[in-house]
Amino acid sequence: MFNISQFTPKYFLLTGFPGLEALYPWFILPFCSTYLVALVGNSLILTVIKKTTSLHQPMYLFLAMLAFAELGVSASTLPTVLSIFLFRANEINFEACLLQMFFIHSFSIMESGVLLAMSVDRFVAIYNPLRYTTILTLPRIAGTGAALGLKSVMLMFPLPFLLKRLPFCGHNTLSHSYCLHSDLIQLPCGDTRPNSILGLCIVTSTFGLDFLLIVVSYVLILHTVLGITSGEGRRKALNTCVSHISAVLVYYVPMISVALVHRFMKHAAPAVRLLLANVYLLVPPVLNPIIYSIKTKQIRQGLLQLFLHRKY
């Protein structure tokens, strides 16, 4: 039996890569470059779509929402990650940690929801191309974006307050370079069941359900494409989905990898888990602007027009 004093910590200690502190100067360039590409790439996507009238279509407006969500994820993790590797500063205020957790998870939930909306967009475009713009009107797209943002905020809103009411017992070291709910609920010595149950419900009703519905959407898309008699028509229809399929894989493969490592490889080196966690949050914002810039002709032309002031 132990007599453990209960308290609310003033700060948490974040973790970089344990045992590799001497190599932190070598990490600075990769991490700074990664954040620079993510922030600049997604900002350019938003700017191009805003300035190019011909891109004010459902597919590109959903892409703008995806870029906005990825900007939010990158901006939420950037302060603590870079402060650890640049200044060896691994302390974060209790309230600031809860706020960072709220924004990271809110933007991640929004990103997953936008990927689902984009799969529905591809299904409508292939299944009923003649009514595409009449089904996905601008008010409906705006309403979808607002609903996704509101859902993300409302789902995450209770978690910081549920954490703040709990007593902590001496241990305030987190296992990542940023604050995550799954990490924070390991520290209190009070009853964390409401937090765990709510967190599980959020994960199941967002990431799990979104991924399932994306799979269903592509089953319907494949069924529709196979019904097209022209081989060239089938190829063109599938080609419009390549960028989105790549974005889905870039988002969900790292997420599933992190879940599997935490579930089945609990004895793996902490550096492996930390690396995968950083890949999960950093890779999608970096790769998606590159994927859409390479695979989407209209985005490439918009970028050239932005930089060279040429019209296409």
Residue, then its C-alpha position, 0 to 999 in steps of 0.5 A: m500500500f502506498n500513500i501517494s499525494q494527488f496533485t494537478p501538474k503545472y507542466f508535462l515533460l515531452t519526449g523526443f528520442p530517448g538515448l539519441e539526444a546527441l543526434y538531435p542536431w542531425f534531426i533539425l534539418p529533416f524536421c524543419s524541412t518536413y514542416l516547411v514542405a507541409l506548411v508551404g505545400n498546403s498553403l499553396i493548394l489553398t491559394v491556388i484553389k482560391k485564386t483560380t475560378s475554374l477550380h471552384q468545383p466540388m473536387y477542388l473545394f474538398l481538396a481545399m478542406l483537406a489542405f486546411a485540416e492538414l495545415g491545422v495538424s502541422a501547426s498544432t504539433l510544430p511548436t513542441v516538436l521543433s522546441i525539443f530538437l532546436f532548444r532541448a525544451n521539453e516542458i509544456n504547460f498543463e493547459a497548453c498541453l490540453l489545448q494542443m491535444f484538442f487541436i491535434h485530434s480535432f484537425s485529425i478527425m476533420e481530415s478523416g471526414v474530408l477524405l470520406a466526403m472526397s470518396v463520396d464526391r468521386f462516386v457521384a462524379i462517376y455514377n452520375p456525371l451529368r448531375y454532378t454539379t447539381i447534386l454537389t452544389l456550393p451550398r451543400i459543399a459549404g454545409t458539409g465543410a461546416a458540419l465536419g468542422l463542428k463535429s470535430v470540435m463537439l466530439m473533442f470538446p469534453l475531453p480536456f475538461l474530463l482530463k482536468r478534473l482528474p488527480f495526478c500522482g507524481h508522474n508527468t512524463l509523456s511518451h511523445s513530442y506532443c500531447l495526445h489523449s491516449d498518452l495523457i489518460q495513462l497519467p492520472c490516478g483517478d477513474t479514467r473510464p469515462n475518458s477511455i470510453l469517450g475516446l474509444c467512441i470517438v475513434t470508432s465513430t470517426f476514423g473506424l466508420d469513415f474508413l469503412l464508408i470509404v471502402v464501401s464508396y470504392v466498392l460502389i465506384l468499382h461496380t460502376v466502372l465495371g459497367i462502363t462498356s468503353g475501356e478508355g472510359r473505365r481508364k479515365a474514370l479510375n484515373t480520377c480516383v488515383s490522387h484520392i486513393s493515394a491520400v487515403l493510403v497515406y493517411y490510414v496506413p501510418m495510423i494502422s501501423v501505429a495502432l498495431v505497434h502499440r497493440f502487438m509490439k509493446h516491447a519495441a524500442p521507444a524510438v520506433r514507436l515515436l518515429l511511427a507516431n511522427v510519421y503518422l502526423l507529419v507524412p500526410p500533410v507533406l505528401n498530399p500536396i505533392i500527390y495532387s500537384i503531380k497527378t492533377k493537371q488543373i492544380r499543376q496549371g494553377l501553380l504555374q499560373l500563380f508563379l509565372h502569371r500565365k493563363y491556361 
